[in-house]
Amino acid sequence: MSHDPAMNHDTEHQDAVDAVVPLIPIVIPAVGAVMMFLLAFIAVHMA
């Protein structure tokens, strides 16, 4: 087998966890705000 330089599979793939971790400080407060809004909306609607 000869080494074909056009088929270089040595590229490093980024882990899914490493891609998500920088977004956590933005996502968690946003999801918390949406949850609080939905819970308040349900409480007002049921009252």
Secondary structure, 3 states (H helix, E strand, C coil): CCCCCCCCCCCCCCCHHHHHHHHHHHHHHHHHHHHHHHHHHHHHHHC
